[in-house]
Amino acid sequence: MPDKTNSNDKHETILNLDSVRGRIDGIDREIQQLISARASLALEVGKVKGKLANAVDYYRPDREAQVLRRVCENNKGPLSDEEMLRLFREIMSACLAQQEPLTIAYLGPEGTFTQQAVSRHFGHSIHSIAMAGIEDIFHQVQSEDADFGVVPVENSTQGVVSHTMDMFYDSDIKICGEITLRIHQNLLTHAKSLDQIERVYSHQQSLSQCRHWLRANLPNAECIAVSSNAEAARRARNAADSAAIASRAAGRIYDLPILFSRIEDQQDNSTRFLVLGRELFPPSGNDKTSLMMATRGGDGPGDLYSLLAPLNNKSINMTRIESRPSRESTWGYVFFVDVLGHADEEPLKSVLNDLSSTNTVVRVLGSYPQAMLDPEKDQ
């Protein structure tokens, strides 16, 4: 005889499942209505501001940072802060694109870590332009062919990207954001085993980040530095005896399987990127300021102390300092300094005013919201 108990349990489970699905459908309708309402309000903002020339006129990184911080503060789970940020960033990106999509220049080609940083910061409702070099990105922003640019500036294991820093000497481009991305390197190849690989392509920084792994696992392979990891994947895709060190995204784009994942020597390997623009933005409430500093004399005794002492006296937290050769004098140096705070807010505002009246040259490269999160994600 049929087991009526089991039959009733199954029927009750189906009814409960249908009920839950019905509630989900109702919530989905509410979410869609609310997103549409938000998009309509975004259009109202455009009407209030009047007829503006470009999409960049509508974009406010300070306002966006404040919204995303509230998302984290109000998040009660079960979704992580990173997942909630990802959802809201895409909603904001789509709403902004109603006016006109932002144009973002980045270090290409398609599939680079820089492109991933662009998507993480601006969402996907943008127009992105892949550039061949860092100087090209500066020029695209300066000429207004791009609204913003994204460039790498430092890696947690390999240090500063000197070419990015040097571009600020002769440019009045401003820093208006930062992005921190956890970087996982992968060995991409059509080879079925390591002994079939004769050469490895990658960007020089990635080769350096995987130096020990390469020495231990591919000691006889030729390591060839190329302009980007995406370019490495492009070269390796048609050669069975070649491999590329690159991201998962590059593997998908160039149809290269991952033979080994996470081959970086340091598992906390991260890269910091800068968002480049043409103007400074108001404080967001949790900001960082980048400065370029030098003394007018060039290389006298106590020069560095004279630059940094005023910051210390006002208890301003310095998070980074880098020195680069000065173009004004032999063995002279210019210092790139990151501090917490906004240039328009105290106590940093007073310190900058005081420094400008002394024998120093201080230029504010940008005051911008601090990066939100540094999550553990496969790249």
N, C-alpha and C positions, 0 to 999 in steps of 0.2 A: 504493500500500500504506500502511496506517496507520503512523504514526511511533511505534514501540514505545518509543523512548527518552522522548519527551514523555509518553506514557501512563504509563510507570513513574514519571516525575518527579511527575506529578500525583497518582498513587496514594500515593507516599511523602509528598507534602505534606499530603494528607488525613489520612494516618496520624499524622504529626507534629502536625497541628492538633488531631486528636481526643485525642492524648496530652496536649497542653497544656491543652485544655479540661477533660479529666478531672482534671488536677492542680488546676486552678482550682476545680472543683466540690468537690474534697476540702478545699481550703483554706477555701472558703465554709462548709462544714459545721463545720470547726474554729472559724472565727470566730463562727458562730452559737452553738456550744456554749460558747465562752468568754464571749460577751456574756451568755448566760443564767446562767452561773456568777457573773459579776460582779453581775448583777441580784439573784441569790439572796443574795449577800454583803451587798448594800445593804440587803436586808430584814433580815438578821441585825443590822446596825448599828442599825436601828430597834428590834429586840427588846432589844438591849443597853441602849439609852437609855431604854427603858421607854415607857409610854403618854404621849405628848406631845400638846399641844393642837393645834398647827398644823404645816404643812409647813415653815414658816420655822425651826422648832426643829431640823430635820435639816440645814439648809443651812449650810455652812461655806466662805465665800469664801477664807479663808486656805488651807484644805486643797485646794480646787479649784485655786487658783493654783499650789500646789506640784506637783500632779499634771500640770497642763498644761505647766509648765516642764520637767518630766522628759520629757514627750512630745517637746518640741523638742530636748532634749539627746540623746535616744536615736534621733532620726530620722536615718536614713542615706539617705533618698530611695528611689525617684525622686519621691515626692510631696513637695510643699513643706511647710514648717512650718505655713503657714496652712491647707492642706488637711487635714493631720493634726490640727491643733487643732480644726478644724470637725467632723471625725468624732468625736473624743473628747468634745467638748463636747456633741454630740447624744446620745452614749451615756450620759454623766453626767446629762444632763437627763432622759432617759427612765428611768434607774434611780431618780433622786430622786422622779420623779412617781409611782412605785409607792405611796409613802406618801400623797401628795396633791400635785397640781400647785401650784407656787408661783403666787401671784397678783401680777402686776406692773402697776403703773399707769404710763402713759406719755403723752407729749404727742401727742394725736391730731389728726385722725381717722386711720383706717387708711391706710397708705401714706406716713407721714412718715419722715424720716431717724431720728427718735427710735425709732420702731418697729423699724427695721433694727438700731439699736444694741442694743435689747432682745434680739432674736433672736441677735445675735452673742455677747452676754454670757451669756444664760441658755439658749440653745437654743430649740427649738420645743415641747418638752413642758411648757408652762406655760399658765396662764390669764392673758391680758392684758386690761387695761381702758384704753380710749382716753379721755383726759380733755381738756377744752376749754382749760385753762390750767395754768400751772406751779404756781400756788397750790393748785389742786385736787389735784395729785399729792402735794404736801406733806400736805394734809389727809387724803388717802386712807391714806397711810402712818401718820400720827399717830393716826388713829382705828382703825387695825388692819383696815381694810377691804381693804388691800393689804399684802402682805408686804414688797415693795420698790417703789421708784419709780425712774424714769429721766428725767432732765432735762438739756437742753443747758446748758453753763456758759460755753464760750468757743469762738470760731472763730479760726482761724489768721490770717485776713485782716481780720475785722471786730471782733475783740476780745471782751470779756467780755459775757455775757448778764446785765445788771445785775439784772433781776427775780429771777433765780435766786439771786444773791448776797444780795439784800435780804431774801429769805425766811428766811435764817438768823438775822436779828435776834431774832425773836420765836418761834423754833421750836427745840426740842431734838432735832430729827431729826439723825441721824448720816450721814456719808458713809462707805460701806463698799465702794466700788468706783469705778473709772473706766473709760471706754471711749473709744478714739480711732477715729474713722471718717473715711476719705478721702471727701470729698464731690465728686461730679461732678453738675453741673447740666445739665439737658436742656430743650430747647424742645419742649413737647408741644402738638400742635394737629391738627385735622382739615383745616386750610388746606394747600393744595398748594404755596404759595410765600409768601415774606415779605410781598409787597405786598398780600396778602389779609388780613393781620393788623392789626386796629385797636386792640386792647388786650391787655395782658399781665398776668396775675394771678400773684402769688407772695407769699411771706413777705417782709417788709422786708429781712431779712438776705440772702436769696437775690437780691433785686433789686440790693442793694448789691454782692454778690459778682460780678454780671454787668453792672455799670454800663457798662463800656467796650464790651462786646459789644453791648449794647442801643443805645448811642449810635451805634455804627458801622453796625448792621444794621437797627434799627427806630427810627430817630430820631423818627418822627412817631406812633408807637404810644403810647397812654396806658398808663402803668404803675400798676397798682392793687395796693396792699398788702392782704393778707388774713391771717387768723389762722395759716395753715399752708400748706405747698406742696401737701398733699393736698387741702385746701379749694380751692386754686387749680385743681387738676386737675378737681375736681368741677364747678366753675363753667364751665370751658372746654370740657367734654366735649360740651355741647349747643349750642355757638355756633361756627359755622364761621369767624367773623371774630375769634375769641379764641384766645389761647394761654396756657399755663401754664409756668412754670419749676419743675421738680420732678424727682423721681427716676425711674429706670426702673420701679421697683416701683409708683409711683403711676400711671405710664402703663399698666401691665398691669392694675391694679385698676380704673381708670376708663376703660379702653379708648380711650386717646389715643395715637396714633402719635408717634414721635419725628421731628421735622423736622430738628433739629440737636442733636448730642450734645456734651457737654463744653464748654459755653459759658462756664464760669466764667473770670474774668480771670486768676486764679492757679491753675496746674495742680496745685500741691501743697495746694490748699484742703482743710483738715481741720477737723472739729469734735470737741470733747471733751465727753463726757457724764459725769454723776455718777450713781452708784447710791445711792439713799437708803434708809436703814433705821432701826431703832429702837435699835440697840445697837452697841458697838464690838467688833471681833473681834481675836483674838490675832495676833501677827506671822506673816507668811508667809515671811519671809526676804529679800524685796525689796519694801519698802513705801514709801509716801509718806504724809505727814501734812499735813492742812489745818488752819490755825489762824485764828482771828479775834482780832485784837490791838488794844489801845488803851491809852493812858495815862489814869490816873484824873483828871489835871488837864484833859485834853482837847486843848490846842493850844499847849503851852509850847515854848520853844526846846530843840532836841535831843531831842524826844519820839521821833521815828522812830529816831534813832540808839540811844536807850536800849532800844528794842524789838529791834533787829536786831543790835546789838553782841554780845550773849551767843551768838547763833547763829554769828556769825563767829569768836568766840573758841574755840569748840569744833569749828570746821571743818565745820559742818553746811551742806550744799548747799541753797541756796534756789532753787527752780525757777520761782517766780512770786510777784508781789506786786501787789495791786490795792487802791486806796483807794476808799472809799465814804463819803458824808456821814454823820456821826454824828447820831443822834437825840437826843443828850444836850446838845449845844451848837452854836451857830451857827458855821460854818466849822471845826468839829471833824471829825476823820476817824477811821474805823475801817479797819484794814488786814487784808486777807485774804491770807494767806501760805501757800504750799506749800513744804514742805521734804522732803528725802529722809530716810527712817528711820521707825521706829515709836515712838509716844509711850511705849510700855512698855519700850523698849530704850535702852541707852546709845549715844551720849552725849545723845540728845534728851531722855530722861527727866530727867536732871539739870538740863539747861537749863530745862525747863518748871518744875521745882521751884524753881529760882533765880528765875525771872521771877515766879512767883506770890507770892514774898515781897517784891517790890519794888513801886514805884508803878505797876504795870501791870495790865491786865485781859487775861488770856489764856484763850481757850476752845478746846479741841480739838474741831474739827468732825468729825474722823474720821481714823483710820489704816487704810490699805487697800492691797491689792496694786497695784503699778504695772501699767498697761495692758500687755498682752502684745506686740502687734504693731500696726503701722500699715501694712497692705498696700495695694498698688495694686489696687483693685477697682472695677468699675463699680457705681455706686449709682443 
